[in-house]
């Protein structure tokens, strides 16, 4: 995970952005929180949520406007 976050910090040169990650269970939640913490310092602000509604509220957008990008079947997804 360290390599992934280091690479992401080094390669992203855009404006500040928020990424909301959906975690369906406590293990996924913890892993994604670690990912967000390891991205610091960077202009990428990561939030981790148990529901899509919480994520949409944090992003400041209506739930129907949230794009859900999923990983492997049954795995966690992220919202952007």
TIVO-2410 file (N, C-alpha, C; in nm, 3 decimals):
# residues 80
REC num residu      c1      c2      c3 atome chaine
REC   1      X   0.082  -0.118   0.000     N      A
REC   1      X   0.000   0.000   0.000    CA      A
REC   1      X   0.087   0.126   0.000     C      A
REC   2      X   0.202   0.118   0.067     N      A
REC   2      X   0.290   0.235   0.071    CA      A
REC   2      X   0.334   0.276  -0.069     C      A
REC   3      X   0.368   0.178  -0.151     N      A
REC   3      X   0.410   0.209  -0.288    CA      A
REC   3      X   0.298   0.277  -0.366     C      A
REC   4      X   0.177   0.228  -0.352     N      A
REC   4      X   0.062   0.285  -0.424    CA      A
REC   4      X   0.039   0.430  -0.382     C      A
REC   5      X   0.040   0.456  -0.251     N      A
REC   5      X   0.014   0.593  -0.206    CA      A
REC   5      X   0.129   0.687  -0.241     C      A
REC   6      X   0.253   0.640  -0.233     N      A
REC   6      X   0.366   0.724  -0.273    CA      A
REC   6      X   0.357   0.761  -0.421     C      A
REC   7      X   0.324   0.663  -0.502     N      A
REC   7      X   0.311   0.687  -0.646    CA      A
REC   7      X   0.197   0.784  -0.674     C      A
REC   8      X   0.085   0.767  -0.606     N      A
REC   8      X  -0.030   0.856  -0.626    CA      A
REC   8      X   0.005   0.999  -0.587     C      A
REC   9      X   0.073   1.017  -0.475     N      A
REC   9      X   0.113   1.152  -0.431    CA      A
REC   9      X   0.208   1.216  -0.532     C      A
REC  10      X   0.301   1.139  -0.584     N      A
REC  10      X   0.401   1.191  -0.677    CA      A
REC  10      X   0.341   1.224  -0.813     C      A
REC  11      X   0.243   1.147  -0.857     N      A
REC  11      X   0.189   1.164  -0.992    CA      A
REC  11      X   0.074   1.263  -1.001     C      A
REC  12      X   0.006   1.291  -0.891     N      A
REC  12      X  -0.109   1.382  -0.897    CA      A
REC  12      X  -0.061   1.525  -0.875     C      A
REC  13      X  -0.084   1.610  -0.975     N      A
REC  13      X  -0.042   1.749  -0.968    CA      A
REC  13      X  -0.159   1.844  -0.989     C      A
REC  14      X  -0.280   1.795  -0.973     N      A
REC  14      X  -0.398   1.877  -0.996    CA      A
REC  14      X  -0.438   1.958  -0.873     C      A
REC  15      X  -0.554   2.019  -0.884     N      A
REC  15      X  -0.611   2.095  -0.774    CA      A
REC  15      X  -0.656   2.002  -0.663     C      A
REC  16      X  -0.685   2.061  -0.548     N      A
REC  16      X  -0.736   1.981  -0.436    CA      A
REC  16      X  -0.864   1.909  -0.479     C      A
REC  17      X  -0.875   1.784  -0.438     N      A
REC  17      X  -0.989   1.701  -0.478    CA      A
REC  17      X  -1.030   1.613  -0.361     C      A
REC  18      X  -1.158   1.579  -0.358     N      A
REC  18      X  -1.209   1.487  -0.257    CA      A
REC  18      X  -1.243   1.354  -0.323     C      A
REC  19      X  -1.204   1.246  -0.260     N      A
REC  19      X  -1.241   1.111  -0.304    CA      A
REC  19      X  -1.311   1.042  -0.189     C      A
REC  20      X  -1.433   0.996  -0.214     N      A
REC  20      X  -1.511   0.925  -0.113    CA      A
REC  20      X  -1.503   0.776  -0.142     C      A
REC  21      X  -1.460   0.701  -0.043     N      A
REC  21      X  -1.448   0.556  -0.058    CA      A
REC  21      X  -1.558   0.487   0.022     C      A
REC  22      X  -1.625   0.394  -0.042     N      A
REC  22      X  -1.732   0.316   0.022    CA      A
REC  22      X  -1.672   0.189   0.079     C      A
REC  23      X  -1.699   0.164   0.207     N      A
REC  23      X  -1.650   0.044   0.274    CA      A
REC  23      X  -1.767  -0.035   0.329     C      A
REC  24      X  -1.794  -0.153   0.276     N      A
REC  24      X  -1.910  -0.230   0.320    CA      A
REC  24      X  -1.890  -0.304   0.453     C      A
REC  25      X  -1.766  -0.308   0.504     N      A
REC  25      X  -1.742  -0.382   0.627    CA      A
REC  25      X  -1.625  -0.319   0.703     C      A
REC  26      X  -1.608  -0.353   0.831     N      A
REC  26      X  -1.503  -0.291   0.912    CA      A
REC  26      X  -1.361  -0.312   0.859     C      A
REC  27      X  -1.331  -0.428   0.803     N      A
REC  27      X  -1.197  -0.452   0.750    CA      A
REC  27      X  -1.167  -0.357   0.633     C      A
REC  28      X  -1.261  -0.348   0.540     N      A
REC  28      X  -1.244  -0.257   0.427    CA      A
REC  28      X  -1.232  -0.113   0.474     C      A
REC  29      X  -1.313  -0.077   0.573     N      A
REC  29      X  -1.310   0.058   0.628    CA      A
REC  29      X  -1.170   0.089   0.683     C      A
REC  30      X  -1.115   0.000   0.760     N      A
REC  30      X  -0.984   0.022   0.819    CA      A
REC  30      X  -0.874   0.033   0.714     C      A
REC  31      X  -0.878  -0.053   0.614     N      A
REC  31      X  -0.778  -0.049   0.508    CA      A
REC  31      X  -0.787   0.082   0.429     C      A
REC  32      X  -0.907   0.126   0.402     N      A
REC  32      X  -0.923   0.249   0.325    CA      A
REC  32      X  -0.885   0.372   0.407     C      A
REC  33      X  -0.908   0.366   0.538     N      A
REC  33      X  -0.864   0.476   0.625    CA      A
REC  33      X  -0.711   0.483   0.625     C      A
REC  34      X  -0.646   0.367   0.627     N      A
REC  34      X  -0.500   0.365   0.619    CA      A
REC  34      X  -0.452   0.425   0.486     C      A
REC  35      X  -0.519   0.390   0.378     N      A
REC  35      X  -0.486   0.445   0.246    CA      A
REC  35      X  -0.496   0.598   0.250     C      A
REC  36      X  -0.606   0.649   0.302     N      A
REC  36      X  -0.624   0.794   0.310    CA      A
REC  36      X  -0.518   0.861   0.395     C      A
REC  37      X  -0.483   0.800   0.506     N      A
REC  37      X  -0.380   0.855   0.594    CA      A
REC  37      X  -0.244   0.855   0.526     C      A
REC  38      X  -0.216   0.750   0.452     N      A
REC  38      X  -0.087   0.739   0.386    CA      A
REC  38      X  -0.073   0.834   0.267     C      A
REC  39      X  -0.184   0.887   0.217     N      A
REC  39      X  -0.178   0.985   0.108    CA      A
REC  39      X  -0.134   1.122   0.157     C      A
REC  40      X  -0.140   1.144   0.287     N      A
REC  40      X  -0.102   1.273   0.343    CA      A
REC  40      X   0.049   1.289   0.338     C      A
REC  41      X   0.105   1.403   0.301     N      A
REC  41      X   0.036   1.522   0.254    CA      A
REC  41      X   0.017   1.518   0.103     C      A
REC  42      X  -0.100   1.551   0.059     N      A
REC  42      X  -0.130   1.563  -0.084    CA      A
REC  42      X  -0.259   1.643  -0.098     C      A
REC  43      X  -0.290   1.688  -0.219     N      A
REC  43      X  -0.416   1.761  -0.239    CA      A
REC  43      X  -0.537   1.668  -0.250     C      A
REC  44      X  -0.517   1.539  -0.225     N      A
REC  44      X  -0.625   1.441  -0.233    CA      A
REC  44      X  -0.679   1.418  -0.092     C      A
REC  45      X  -0.802   1.460  -0.070     N      A
REC  45      X  -0.869   1.443   0.060    CA      A
REC  45      X  -0.958   1.320   0.051     C      A
REC  46      X  -0.927   1.219   0.130     N      A
REC  46      X  -0.999   1.092   0.124    CA      A
REC  46      X  -1.091   1.078   0.244     C      A
REC  47      X  -1.217   1.044   0.216     N      A
REC  47      X  -1.314   1.012   0.319    CA      A
REC  47      X  -1.362   0.870   0.299     C      A
REC  48      X  -1.387   0.800   0.407     N      A
REC  48      X  -1.431   0.660   0.399    CA      A
REC  48      X  -1.567   0.649   0.468     C      A
REC  49      X  -1.662   0.581   0.404     N      A
REC  49      X  -1.799   0.579   0.452    CA      A
REC  49      X  -1.862   0.441   0.437     C      A
REC  50      X  -1.953   0.411   0.529     N      A
REC  50      X  -2.026   0.284   0.525    CA      A
REC  50      X  -2.147   0.290   0.432     C      A
REC  51      X  -2.193   0.411   0.397     N      A
REC  51      X  -2.309   0.422   0.307    CA      A
REC  51      X  -2.278   0.520   0.194     C      A
REC  52      X  -2.342   0.498   0.081     N      A
REC  52      X  -2.328   0.590  -0.031    CA      A
REC  52      X  -2.385   0.727   0.005     C      A
REC  53      X  -2.493   0.728   0.083     N      A
REC  53      X  -2.555   0.855   0.121    CA      A
REC  53      X  -2.458   0.941   0.203     C      A
REC  54      X  -2.388   0.882   0.298     N      A
REC  54      X  -2.289   0.958   0.377    CA      A
REC  54      X  -2.179   1.013   0.286     C      A
REC  55      X  -2.136   0.933   0.193     N      A
REC  55      X  -2.032   0.976   0.100    CA      A
REC  55      X  -2.079   1.092   0.015     C      A
REC  56      X  -2.201   1.082  -0.037     N      A
REC  56      X  -2.256   1.190  -0.119    CA      A
REC  56      X  -2.267   1.320  -0.039     C      A
REC  57      X  -2.311   1.311   0.085     N      A
REC  57      X  -2.321   1.430   0.170    CA      A
REC  57      X  -2.184   1.492   0.192     C      A
REC  58      X  -2.082   1.411   0.216     N      A
REC  58      X  -1.947   1.461   0.237    CA      A
REC  58      X  -1.893   1.528   0.111     C      A
REC  59      X  -1.927   1.469  -0.006     N      A
REC  59      X  -1.886   1.527  -0.133    CA      A
REC  59      X  -1.965   1.653  -0.167     C      A
REC  60      X  -2.082   1.669  -0.104     N      A
REC  60      X  -2.166   1.785  -0.130    CA      A
REC  60      X  -2.245   1.774  -0.259     C      A
REC  61      X  -2.282   1.652  -0.295     N      A
REC  61      X  -2.359   1.629  -0.418    CA      A
REC  61      X  -2.479   1.540  -0.387     C      A
REC  62      X  -2.585   1.551  -0.468     N      A
REC  62      X  -2.699   1.461  -0.449    CA      A
REC  62      X  -2.658   1.317  -0.482     C      A
REC  63      X  -2.715   1.222  -0.411     N      A
REC  63      X  -2.680   1.082  -0.431    CA      A
REC  63      X  -2.692   1.037  -0.577     C      A
REC  64      X  -2.797   1.078  -0.652     N      A
REC  64      X  -2.805   1.033  -0.792    CA      A
REC  64      X  -2.690   1.082  -0.880     C      A
REC  65      X  -2.621   1.187  -0.838     N      A
REC  65      X  -2.511   1.242  -0.918    CA      A
REC  65      X  -2.376   1.176  -0.889     C      A
REC  66      X  -2.372   1.086  -0.792     N      A
REC  66      X  -2.247   1.020  -0.755    CA      A
REC  66      X  -2.218   0.908  -0.853     C      A
REC  67      X  -2.096   0.907  -0.902     N      A
REC  67      X  -2.053   0.800  -0.991    CA      A
REC  67      X  -1.988   0.692  -0.906     C      A
REC  68      X  -2.039   0.571  -0.915     N      A
REC  68      X  -1.986   0.460  -0.836    CA      A
REC  68      X  -1.896   0.376  -0.925     C      A
REC  69      X  -1.770   0.369  -0.885     N      A
REC  69      X  -1.672   0.287  -0.955    CA      A
REC  69      X  -1.641   0.169  -0.866     C      A
REC  70      X  -1.655   0.049  -0.916     N      A
REC  70      X  -1.641  -0.068  -0.831    CA      A
REC  70      X  -1.514  -0.145  -0.865     C      A
REC  71      X  -1.468  -0.218  -0.768     N      A
REC  71      X  -1.354  -0.306  -0.785    CA      A
REC  71      X  -1.404  -0.445  -0.820     C      A
REC  72      X  -1.336  -0.547  -0.771     N      A
REC  72      X  -1.377  -0.684  -0.798    CA      A
REC  72      X  -1.517  -0.711  -0.744     C      A
REC  73      X  -1.589  -0.806  -0.802     N      A
REC  73      X  -1.724  -0.838  -0.754    CA      A
REC  73      X  -1.724  -0.863  -0.604     C      A
REC  74      X  -1.814  -0.795  -0.536     N      A
REC  74      X  -1.826  -0.812  -0.392    CA      A
REC  74      X  -1.726  -0.728  -0.313     C      A
REC  75      X  -1.635  -0.663  -0.382     N      A
REC  75      X  -1.533  -0.582  -0.314    CA      A
REC  75      X  -1.580  -0.439  -0.294     C      A
REC  76      X  -1.501  -0.363  -0.221     N      A
REC  76      X  -1.536  -0.224  -0.196    CA      A
REC  76      X  -1.525  -0.142  -0.323     C      A
REC  77      X  -1.594  -0.032  -0.326     N      A
REC  77      X  -1.588   0.058  -0.440    CA      A
REC  77      X  -1.548   0.197  -0.395     C      A
REC  78      X  -1.535   0.286  -0.489     N      A
REC  78      X  -1.507   0.423  -0.450    CA      A
REC  78      X  -1.597   0.515  -0.531     C      A
REC  79      X  -1.621   0.630  -0.473     N      A
REC  79      X  -1.713   0.726  -0.532    CA      A
REC  79      X  -1.634   0.848  -0.574     C      A
REC  80      X  -1.670   0.905  -0.685     N      A
REC  80      X  -1.597   1.024  -0.728    CA      A
REC  80      X  -1.685   1.120  -0.799     C      A
***
